């Protein structure tokens, strides 16, 4: 038996030439991509600046970290969480009609294709660009961050919703139809129990993403903790930047723990 296995291994199809060609192509692409990287060298005091950054991060300003006014880290973190939460909620609701219109098992092919193109167009624009656009409309502040998070959430959430809808077990609906159930009963007992766990898990996952994006959007004035962070860094106030980063790390860890527990509960029941 072992001899047969060894013989079969020796007689296996050889693809040495193919592997060599692929390796050469990959190496060539890496070299070509690396040619675009330019290193001009750091400044004369670059090492000292890096050291100051590390000192600031590891020695955060306690006055800012435990300041419970509107300029303190706790309030700014709360504002960031609210922007991410409301933006996720609004985007998740708006994604429902898009997802049902894009489901190929529910809608005719032309309608599903047009809806998918609309979702693709929404996903193409980066969150940073949406933030700059909405600042022109509603001005800087938390409401701009809410609008940006809502629109950015539609693309990804719709895509996940569509997959859940297209994976529906039609046999359950056929069984309910055979029992004489009306449309509302089939939705209540056949569709919603299958979709709600997947939908909820998707929304929680998107909230994790929006929480990080909300921090970045603060850099363009869309509310949250991003603006104080960039101001502190531009002013070389590394202790304040360290306090903000410490608050962000703690917040992300807490949210990650809670969201993971909820997703596991939804998945396993």
PAZAPA-4460 file (N, C-alpha, C; in steps of 0.05 Angstrom, whole numbers, plus 32768, in hexadecimal, padded with zeros to 4 digits):
% residues 269
    n_x    n_y    n_z   ca_x   ca_y   ca_z    c_x    c_y    c_z   seq   type   mol
   8011   7FE8   8000   8000   8000   8000   8012   8019   8000     1      X     A
   8026   8019   8011   8038   8030   8012   8047   8033   7FF8     2      X     A
   804F   801D   7FEB   805C   801F   7FD1   804A   802B   7FBC     3      X     A
   8030   8024   7FBD   801D   8030   7FAA   801B   804E   7FAE     4      X     A
   801A   8056   7FC8   8018   8073   7FCD   8031   8082   7FC4     5      X     A
   8048   8076   7FC9   8061   8082   7FC0   8062   8084   7FA2     6      X     A
   8059   806F   7F94   805A   806F   7F77   8046   8084   7F6C     7      X     A
   802F   8086   7F79   801B   8099   7F70   8026   80B6   7F74     8      X     A
   8035   80BA   7F8A   8041   80D4   7F8F   8056   80DB   7F7A     9      X     A
   8066   80C6   7F72   807A   80CB   7F5E   806E   80D0   7F42    10      X     A
   8056   80C3   7F3D   8049   80C6   7F23   8036   80DE   7F22    11      X     A
   8036   80EF   7F37   8024   8106   7F37   802A   8119   7F21    12      X     A
   8017   8128   7F17   801C   813C   7F02   8030   8151   7F0B    13      X     A
   8043   8156   7EFA   8058   816A   7F01   804F   8186   7EF7    14      X     A
   8053   819A   7F08   804C   81B5   7F00   8062   81C8   7F07    15      X     A
   807B   81BF   7F04   8092   81CF   7F0C   8094   81E8   7EFB    16      X     A
   8090   81E6   7EE1   8092   81FD   7ECF   807D   8212   7ED7    17      X     A
   8065   8208   7EDC   804F   821A   7EE3   8055   8229   7EFE    18      X     A
   8060   821B   7F11   8067   8227   7F2B   807D   823C   7F28    19      X     A
   8090   8235   7F17   80A6   8248   7F12   809C   8262   7F05    20      X     A
   808B   825E   7EF1   8080   8276   7EE4   8070   8287   7EF7    21      X     A
   805F   827B   7F08   804F   828A   7F1B   8062   8298   7F2F    22      X     A
   8076   828B   7F38   8089   8297   7F4B   8097   82AF   7F3F    23      X     A
   80A0   82AC   7F26   80AD   82C3   7F19   809A   82DA   7F16    24      X     A
   8081   82D5   7F0F   806E   82EB   7F0C   8069   82F9   7F27    25      X     A
   8066   82E9   7F3C   8061   82F5   7F56   8079   8306   7F5F    26      X     A
   8091   82FC   7F5B   80A9   830B   7F63   80AB   8324   7F52    27      X     A
   80A5   8322   7F38   80A6   833A   7F27   8092   834F   7F30    28      X     A
   807A   8346   7F38   8066   8359   7F42   806F   8367   7F5C    29      X     A
   807B   8357   7F6D   8085   8362   7F87   809A   8377   7F82    30      X     A
   80AD   8371   7F70   80C2   8383   7F69   80B7   839D   7F5D    31      X     A
   80A4   8399   7F4A   8098   83B0   7F3D   8089   83C1   7F50    32      X     A
   807A   83B5   7F63   806C   83C4   7F77   807F   83D3   7F8A    33      X     A
   8095   83C6   7F91   80A8   83D3   7FA3   80B6   83EB   7F96    34      X     A
   80B6   83EC   7F7B   80C4   8402   7F6E   80B5   841D   7F73    35      X     A
   809B   841B   7F7B   808C   8433   7F80   8091   843E   7F9C    36      X     A
   809E   842F   7FAE   80A4   8438   7FC9   80BD   8448   7FC9    37      X     A
   80BA   8460   7FD4   80D1   8472   7FD6   80D7   8478   7FF3    38      X     A
   80EF   8476   7FFB   80F8   847C   8016   810B   8494   8015    39      X     A
   8101   84AA   801F   8111   84C3   801E   8122   84C7   8037    40      X     A
   811E   84B4   804B   812D   84B7   8063   811E   84C8   8078    41      X     A
   8122   84C3   8091   8115   84D2   80A6   8123   84EC   80AB    42      X     A
   8116   84FD   80BB   8121   8517   80C2   8138   8513   80D6    43      X     A
   8146   8529   80DB   815D   8528   80ED   8155   8520   8109    44      X     A
   813D   8528   8111   8134   8522   812C   811D   850E   812C    45      X     A
   811C   84FD   8117   8107   84EA   8115   8106   84D6   812C    46      X     A
   811E   84CD   8134   8120   84BA   814A   8115   84C6   8164    47      X     A
   811B   84DF   8169   8112   84EC   8182   80F3   84F0   8181    48      X     A
   80E9   84F6   816A   80CC   84F9   8167   80BE   84DE   816C    49      X     A
   80C9   84C8   8161   80BE   84AE   8166   80BE   84A7   8184    50      X     A
   80D4   84AE   8191   80D6   84A9   81AE   80C2   84B9   81BD    51      X     A
   80BD   84D2   81B5   80A9   84E2   81C3   808D   84D7   81BF    52      X     A
   8088   84CC   81A7   806E   84C0   81A3   8069   84A8   81B5    53      X     A
   807D   8497   81B7   807B   8480   81C9   8078   8488   81E6    54      X     A
   8087   849C   81EE   8084   84A6   820A   8068   84B0   820F    55      X     A
   805D   84BF   81FC   8042   84CA   81FF   802D   84B4   8201    56      X     A
   8030   84A0   81F0   801D   848A   81F0   801D   847A   820A    57      X     A
   8036   8475   8214   8038   8466   822D   8036   8476   8246    58      X     A
   8034   8491   8243   8030   84A3   825A   8019   84B6   8253    59      X     A
   8000   84AB   8251   7FE9   84BC   8249   7FE3   84D1   825E    60      X     A
   7FD6   84E6   8255   7FCF   84FC   8267   7FB6   84F3   8277    61      X     A
   7FB9   84EF   8291   7FA2   84E6   82A1   7F8C   84FB   82A3    62      X     A
   7F93   8515   82A2   7F7E   852A   82A3   7F6B   8528   828C    63      X     A
   7F75   8523   8275   7F64   8520   825D   7F56   8505   825D    64      X     A
   7F63   84F0   8267   7F57   84D6   8266   7F40   84D3   8279    65      X     A
   7F41   84E1   8290   7F2B   84E0   82A4   7F1C   84FA   82A5    66      X     A
   7F1C   8509   8290   7F0D   8522   828E   7EF1   851B   8284    67      X     A
   7EDC   8520   8294   7EC1   8518   828D   7EB1   852F   8281    68      X     A
   7EBF   8544   8278   7EB1   855A   826A   7EAF   8553   824D    69      X     A
   7EA5   8566   823D   7EA2   8561   8220   7EBD   8561   8212    70      X     A
   7ED2   856A   821F   7EEC   8569   8212   7EFD   8551   821B    71      X     A
   7EF2   8540   822D   7F01   8529   8237   7EFE   8511   8225    72      X     A
   7F10   84FE   822A   7F10   84E5   821A   7EF6   84D5   821E    73      X     A
   7EEB   84D2   8236   7ED2   84C2   8238   7EBB   84CC   8227    74      X     A
   7EB7   84E7   8228   7EA1   84F2   8218   7EA6   84EE   81FA    75      X     A
   7EBF   84F3   81F1   7EC5   84F0   81D5   7EC2   84D3   81CC    76      X     A
   7EC9   84C0   81DD   7EC6   84A4   81D6   7EA8   849E   81D5    77      X     A
   7E98   84A8   81E7   7E7B   84A4   81E6   7E6F   84AF   81CD    78      X     A
   7E78   84C6   81C4   7E6E   84D2   81AB   7E76   84C0   8194    79      X     A
   7E8E   84B6   8194   7E97   84A4   817F   7E86   848A   817E    80      X     A
   7E80   847F   8195   7E6F   8467   8196   7E53   846D   818C    81      X     A
   7E48   8484   8193   7E2D   848B   818B   7E2C   848F   816C    82      X     A
   7E41   849B   8161   7E42   849F   8144   7E42   8484   8136    83      X     A
   7E54   8472   8140   7E56   8457   8134   7E3D   8447   8137    84      X     A
   7E30   8449   814F   7E18   8439   8154   7E01   8442   8143    85      X     A
   7DFB   845C   8143   7DE4   8466   8134   7DE9   8464   8116    86      X     A
   7E02   8468   810E   7E08   8465   80F1   7E04   8448   80E8    87      X     A
   7E0C   8435   80F9   7E08   8419   80F2   7DEB   8412   80F1    88      X     A
   7DDC   841C   8105   7DBF   8416   8106   7DB0   8421   80EE    89      X     A
   7DB6   843A   80E7   7DA8   8446   80D0   7DB1   8438   80B6    90      X     A
   7DCA   8433   80B3   7DD4   8425   809B   7DC8   8409   8099    91      X     A
   7DC5   83FA   80B0   7DBA   83DF   80AF   7D9D   83E0   80A6    92      X     A
   7D8E   83F4   80AF   7D72   83F6   80A7   7D70   83FD   8089    93      X     A
   7D80   8410   8080   7D7F   8417   8064   7D89   8401   8052    94      X     A
   7D99   83EF   805C   7DA3   83D9   804C   7D8F   83C3   8047    95      X     A
   7D7A   83C2   8057   7D66   83AD   8054   7D58   83AE   8039    96      X     A
   7D4D   83C5   8030   7D40   83C5   8015   7D54   83BF   7FFF    97      X     A
   7D6C   83CA   8001   7D81   83C4   7FED   7D86   83A6   7FEB    98      X     A
   7D88   8399   8001   7D8F   837D   8001   7D79   836C   7FF6    99      X     A
   7D60   8372   7FFC   7D4A   8362   7FF1   7D46   8367   7FD3   100      X     A
   7D4C   8380   7FCB   7D4A   8386   7FAE   7D61   8379   7F9F   101      X     A
   7D77   8373   7FAC   7D8E   8367   7F9F   7D90   8349   7FA1   102      X     A
   7D7D   833D   7FAF   7D7E   8320   7FB3   7D74   8312   7F99   103      X     A
   7D84   8302   7F8D   7D7D   82F6   7F73   7D68   82E1   7F76   104      X     A
   7D63   82D6   7F8E   7D4F   82C2   7F92   7D33   82CE   7F98   105      X     A
   7D32   82E9   7F9A   7D19   82F6   7FA0   7D10   8309   7F89   106      X     A
   7D24   8315   7F7C   7D1E   832A   7F68   7D27   8321   7F4C   107      X     A
   7D1A   832D   7F38   7D23   8327   7F1C   7D40   8330   7F18   108      X     A
   7D4D   8324   7F06   7D6A   8329   7F01   7D70   8347   7EFC   109      X     A
   7D60   8355   7EEB   7D67   8371   7EE6   7D66   8382   7EFF   110      X     A
   7D51   837E   7F10   7D4F   838E   7F28   7D66   8388   7F3C   111      X     A
   7D6C   836E   7F3E   7D81   8366   7F50   7D9C   8371   7F46   112      X     A
   7DA1   8372   7F2C   7DBA   837C   7F22   7DBC   839A   7F27   113      X     A
   7DA7   83A9   7F22   7DA7   83C6   7F27   7DAC   83CC   7F44   114      X     A
   7D9F   83BD   7F56   7DA3   83C2   7F72   7DC0   83BC   7F7B   115      X     A
   7DCB   83A6   7F70   7DE7   83A0   7F76   7DFA   83B5   7F6C   116      X     A
   7DF4   83C1   7F55   7E05   83D6   7F4A   7E04   83EF   7F5C   117      X     A
   7DEC   83F4   7F67   7DE9   840B   7F7A   7DF9   8406   7F93   118      X     A
   7DF8   83EE   7F9E   7E07   83E7   7FB6   7E25   83E9   7FB0   119      X     A
   7E2D   83E0   7F99   7E4A   83E1   7F91   7E53   83FE   7F8F   120      X     A
   7E42   840F   7F84   7E49   842C   7F82   7E4C   8438   7F9E   121      X     A
   7E3B   8431   7FB0   7E3D   843C   7FCC   7E56   8432   7FD9   122      X     A
   7E5D   8419   7FD5   7E75   840E   7FE2   7E8F   8419   7FD6   123      X     A
   7E8E   8423   7FBD   7EA6   842C   7FB0   7EB2   8445   7FBD   124      X     A
   7EA2   8457   7FC7   7EAB   8470   7FD2   7EB6   846B   7FEE   125      X     A
   7ECE   8474   7FF5   7ED9   8470   8010   7ECA   8481   8025   126      X     A
   7ECB   8478   803E   7EBE   8486   8053   7EC9   84A2   8056   127      X     A
   7EE3   84A5   8052   7EEF   84BF   8055   7EE3   84D3   8041   128      X     A
   7EDE   84CA   8029   7ED2   84DC   8014   7EB5   84E3   801C   129      X     A
   7EA6   84CF   8025   7E8B   84D5   802F   7E8B   84EA   8045   130      X     A
   7E9E   84E7   8057   7EA0   84FB   806D   7EA5   8517   8062   131      X     A
   7EB7   851A   804F   7EBC   8534   8044   7EA4   853F   8035   132      X     A
   7E95   852E   8028   7E7D   8536   801A   7E67   8540   802D   133      X     A
   7E62   8530   8042   7E4D   8537   8055   7E54   854F   8066   134      X     A
   7E6D   8555   806A   7E75   856D   8079   7E6C   8586   806A   135      X     A
   7E6D   8585   804F   7E64   859B   803F   7E46   859F   8041   136      X     A
   7E37   8589   8047   7E1A   858A   8048   7E10   8592   8064   137      X     A
   7E1A   8584   8078   7E0F   8588   8093   7E22   8595   80A6   138      X     A
   7E3A   859B   809D   7E4E   85A8   80AE   7E5C   8594   80C0   139      X     A
   7E72   859C   80CD   7E80   8589   80DE   7E70   8582   80F7   140      X     A
   7E74   856B   8101   7E66   8562   8119   7E5F   8545   8118   141      X     A
   7E51   853C   812E   7E4A   8520   8130   7E36   8517   811B   142      X     A
   7E24   852A   8113   7E10   8522   8100   7E1C   851B   80E5   143      X     A
   7E32   8528   80DE   7E40   8521   80C5   7E4C   8505   80C7   144      X     A
   7E57   84FE   80DF   7E61   84E3   80E3   7E4B   84CE   80E1   145      X     A
   7E33   84D5   80EC   7E1C   84C3   80EA   7E14   84BE   80CD   146      X     A
   7E12   84D3   80BD   7E0B   84CF   80A1   7E20   84BF   8093   147      X     A
   7E39   84C4   8098   7E4E   84B5   808A   7E4E   8498   8091   148      X     A
   7E4B   8492   80AB   7E4A   8476   80B4   7E32   8467   80A8   149      X     A
   7E1C   8475   80A6   7E04   8469   809C   7E07   8461   807F   150      X     A
   7E11   8473   806E   7E15   846D   8052   7E2A   8458   804E   151      X     A
   7E40   845A   805D   7E56   8446   8059   7E4D   842A   8062   152      X     A
   7E3A   8428   8075   7E31   840E   807F   7E20   8400   806A   153      X     A
   7E12   840F   8059   7DFF   8403   8047   7E0D   83EE   8035   154      X     A
   7E24   83F5   802A   7E31   83E3   8017   7E37   83C8   8022   155      X     A
   7E47   83C7   8038   7E4F   83AE   8043   7E38   839E   804F   156      X     A
   7E27   83AC   805E   7E10   839F   806C   7DFD   8393   8057   157      X     A
   7DF8   83A2   8041   7DE7   8397   802C   7DF2   837E   8020   158      X     A
   7E0C   837E   801C   7E19   8366   8010   7E16   834E   8022   159      X     A
   7E19   8351   803C   7E15   833B   804E   7DF8   8333   8051   160      X     A
   7DE6   8346   8050   7DCA   8340   8050   7DC2   832F   8038   161      X     A
   7DCC   8337   8021   7DC5   8328   8008   7DCD   830B   800B   162      X     A
   7DE5   8306   8015   7DED   82EA   8018   7DDB   82DB   802B   163      X     A
   7DD2   82E8   8040   7DC0   82DA   8053   7DA5   82D5   8046   164      X     A
   7D9B   82E8   8036   7D81   82E4   8029   7D83   82CE   8014   165      X     A
   7D98   82CD   8005   7D9B   82B9   7FF0   7DA0   829D   7FFB   166      X     A
   7DA7   829C   8014   7DAC   8282   8021   7D93   8278   8031   167      X     A
   7D7D   8285   802D   7D64   827D   803A   7D5C   8261   8033   168      X     A
   7D53   8252   8047   7D4A   8237   8042   7D2D   8238   8038   169      X     A
   7D2A   8235   801E   7D0F   8237   8011   7CFC   8221   801A   170      X     A
   7D07   820A   8023   7CF7   81F4   802B   7CE5   81FB   8043   171      X     A
   7CF0   820D   8054   7CE0   8215   806B   7CC7   8225   8062   172      X     A
   7CCB   8236   804E   7CB5   8246   8044   7CA1   8234   8036   173      X     A
   7CAB   821F   8027   7C99   820D   801A   7C88   81FD   802F   174      X     A
   7C95   81F6   8045   7C86   81E8   805A   7C70   81F9   8066   175      X     A
   7C77   8212   806B   7C63   8225   8076   7C4D   822A   8062   176      X     A
   7C54   822B   8049   7C3F   822F   8034   7C2D   8217   8033   177      X     A
   7C38   81FF   8036   7C28   81E7   8036   7C15   81E6   804E   178      X     A
   7C1D   81F3   8064   7C0C   81F4   807C   7BF6   8209   807A   179      X     A
   7BF6   8218   8064   7BE2   822D   8061   7BE8   8247   806D   180      X     A
   7C02   824D   8072   7C0A   8266   807F   7C08   827D   806A   181      X     A
   7C00   8294   8073   7C00   82AB   8061   7C1B   82B8   805F   182      X     A
   7C1D   82CD   804F   7C37   82DA   804A   7C44   82E4   8064   183      X     A
   7C35   82F1   8075   7C40   82FC   808D   7C4A   82E6   80A0   184      X     A
   7C3B   82D0   80A1   7C44   82BA   80B2   7C5D   82AD   80A7   185      X     A
   7C5F   82AB   808D   7C78   82A0   8081   7C90   82B2   8087   186      X     A
   7C8B   82CD   8086   7CA1   82DF   808D   7CA8   82DD   80AA   187      X     A
   7C94   82DB   80BB   7C98   82DA   80D8   7CA6   82C0   80E1   188      X     A
   7C9D   82AA   80D6   7CA7   8290   80E0   7CBB   8282   80CE   189      X     A
   7CBD   828C   80B5   7CCF   827F   80A2   7CE7   828F   809A   190      X     A
   7CE4   82A9   8097   7CF9   82BA   808D   7D08   82C8   80A4   191      X     A
   7CFA   82D5   80B6   7D08   82E4   80CB   7D19   82D3   80DD   192      X     A
   7D10   82BB   80E6   7D22   82AB   80F6   7D3C   82A4   80E9   193      X     A
   7D3C   82A2   80CE   7D55   829C   80C0   7D67   82B5   80BC   194      X     A
   7D5A   82CC   80B9   7D69   82E4   80B2   7D74   82F4   80CA   195      X     A
   7D64   82F4   80DF   7D6B   8306   80F6   7D86   8300   8102   196      X     A
   7D8E   82E6   8107   7DA9   82E2   8112   7DBF   82EC   80FF   197      X     A
   7DBC   82E6   80E5   7DD1   82EF   80D2   7DD2   830E   80D0   198      X     A
   7DBA   831A   80CF   7DB8   8337   80CE   7DC5   8344   80E7   199      X     A
   7DBE   833A   80FE   7DC9   8345   8117   7DE7   8342   8119   200      X     A
   7DF1   832B   8111   7E0E   8326   8111   7E1C   8339   80FE   201      X     A
   7E10   833E   80E7   7E1C   8351   80D3   7E1D   836D   80DF   202      X     A
   7E07   8376   80EB   7E05   8391   80F7   7E1A   8394   810D   203      X     A
   7E1E   8380   811D   7E32   8382   8133   7E4E   8384   8127   204      X     A
   7E53   8374   8113   7E6E   8375   8106   7E73   8390   80F9   205      X     A
   7E5E   839B   80ED   7E61   83B5   80E0   7E65   83CB   80F5   206      X     A
   7E59   83C8   810C   7E5D   83DB   8122   7E7A   83DC   812A   207      X     A
   7E87   83C5   812C   7EA4   83C4   8132   7EB4   83D4   811E   208      X     A
   7EAD   83D1   8104   7EBB   83E0   80EF   7EB6   83FE   80F1   209      X     A
   7E9C   8405   80F6   7E95   8421   80F7   7EA1   842F   810F   210      X     A
   7EA6   8421   8124   7EB2   842D   813C   7ECE   8436   8135   211      X     A
   7EDD   8427   8126   7EF8   842F   811E   7EF6   8445   8108   212      X     A
   7EE3   8443   80F6   7EE1   8457   80E1   7ED8   8472   80ED   213      X     A
   7EC8   8471   8102   7EBF   848A   810E   7ED6   849A   811A   214      X     A
   7EEA   848C   8123   7F02   8499   812D   7F11   84A7   8117   215      X     A
   7F13   849A   8100   7F21   84A6   80E9   7F11   84BE   80DE   216      X     A
   7EF6   84BB   80DE   7EE6   84D1   80D3   7EE8   84EA   80E4   217      X     A
   7EEF   84E7   80FE   7EF3   84FE   810E   7F09   8510   8104   218      X     A
   7F1B   8505   80F4   7F31   8515   80E9   7F27   852A   80D5   219      X     A
   7F10   8525   80C8   7F05   8539   80B6   7EEF   8549   80C2   220      X     A
   7EEC   8548   80DC   7ED8   8558   80EA   7EBD   854B   80EC   221      X     A
   7EBB   8530   80E9   7EA1   8523   80EA   7E9A   8519   8106   222      X     A
   7EA4   8527   811A   7E9D   8520   8136   7EAF   8509   8140   223      X     A
   7EAC   8504   815A   7EBB   84EE   8166   7ED7   84F7   8170   224      X     A
   7EE7   84E4   8175   7F01   84E8   8182   7F18   84EC   816F   225      X     A
   7F13   84EA   8155   7F28   84EC   8141   7F34   8507   8140   226      X     A
   7F24   851D   8141   7F2E   8538   813F   7F41   853F   8156   227      X     A
   7F39   853B   816F   7F4C   8540   8185   7F66   8530   8183   228      X     A
   7F64   8518   8178   7F7C   8507   8175   7F8F   8514   8161   229      X     A
   7F85   851C   814A   7F97   8528   8136   7FA1   8543   813F   230      X     A
   7F91   8552   814E   7F9A   856C   8158   7FB1   8568   816C   231      X     A
   7FAE   8554   817E   7FC3   854F   8191   7FDC   8546   8184   232      X     A
   7FDA   8536   816F   7FF2   852D   8161   7FFF   8543   8151   233      X     A
   7FF0   8554   8145   7FFB   856A   8136   8009   857F   8148   234      X     A
   7FFF   8580   8161   800B   8593   8174   8021   8586   8185   235      X     A
   8028   856D   817F   803C   855E   818D   8036   855B   81AB   236      X     A
   801C   855A   81B1   8013   8554   81CC   800F   8536   81CE   237      X     A
   8025   8528   81D1   8024   850B   81CF   8017   84FE   81E8   238      X     A
   8017   850C   81FF   800A   8502   8216   7FEB   8501   8212   239      X     A
   7FE1   8516   8205   7FC4   8517   81FF   7FBD   8502   81EA   240      X     A
   7FCE   84FF   81D6   7FC9   84EB   81C2   7FCA   84CF   81CE   241      X     A
   7FDC   84CB   81E1   7FDD   84B1   81EF   7FC4   84AC   81FF   242      X     A
   7FBA   84C0   820C   7FA1   84BD   821B   7F8A   84B5   8209   243      X     A
   7F88   84C2   81F2   7F72   84BB   81DF   7F76   849F   81D5   244      X     A
   7F8E   8497   81CE   7F93   847C   81C4   7F8D   8467   81D9   245      X     A
   7F94   846D   81F2   7F8E   845A   8207   7F70   8456   820A   246      X     A
   7F61   846C   8209   7F44   846A   820A   7F38   845B   81F2   247      X     A
   7F43   845F   81DA   7F3A   8450   81C3   7F40   8432   81C6   248      X     A
   7F57   842B   81D0   7F5E   840F   81D3   7F4B   8401   81E6   249      X     A
   7F46   840E   81FD   7F34   8403   8210   7F18   8400   8205   250      X     A
   7F0F   8414   81F6   7EF4   8413   81EB   7EF2   83FD   81D6   251      X     A
   7F06   83FA   81C5   7F05   83E5   81B0   7F05   83CA   81BD   252      X     A
   7F15   83C6   81D2   7F16   83AC   81DF   7EFB   83A5   81EB   253      X     A
   7EEE   83B8   81F8   7ED4   83B3   8204   7EBF   83AC   81EF   254      X     A
   7EBE   83BC   81DA   7EAB   83B8   81C5   7EB0   839D   81B7   255      X     A
   7EC9   8397   81B2   7ED0   837E   81A5   7EC7   8366   81B6   256      X     A
   7ECB   8367   81D0   7EC3   8351   81E2   7EA5   834E   81E1   257      X     A
   7E96   8364   81E4   7E79   8362   81E5   7E6E   8358   81CB   258      X     A
   7E78   8363   81B4   7E6E   835C   819A   7E74   833F   8194   259      X     A
   7E8B   8335   819C   7E92   8319   8197   7E7F   8307   81A6   260      X     A
   7E7A   830D   81BF   7E67   82FD   81CE   7E4B   82FC   81C2   261      X     A
   7E43   8313   81B8   7E28   8314   81AC   7E27   8304   8192   262      X     A
   7E3C   8307   8181   7E3D   82F8   8168   7E3E   82DA   816C   263      X     A
   7E4D   82D2   8180   7E4E   82B5   8186   7E33   82AB   8190   264      X     A
   7E25   82BB   81A0   7E0B   82B4   81AA   7DF7   82B2   8193   265      X     A
   7DF8   82C5   8180   7DE6   82C4   8169   7DEC   82AC   8157   266      X     A
   7E05   82A6   8154   7E0D   8290   8141   7E06   8275   814D   267      X     A
   7E0C   8271   8166   7E08   8256   8172   7DED   8253   8180   268      X     A
   7DE0   826A   8184   7DC5   8268   8191   7DC6   8266   81AF   269      X     A
***
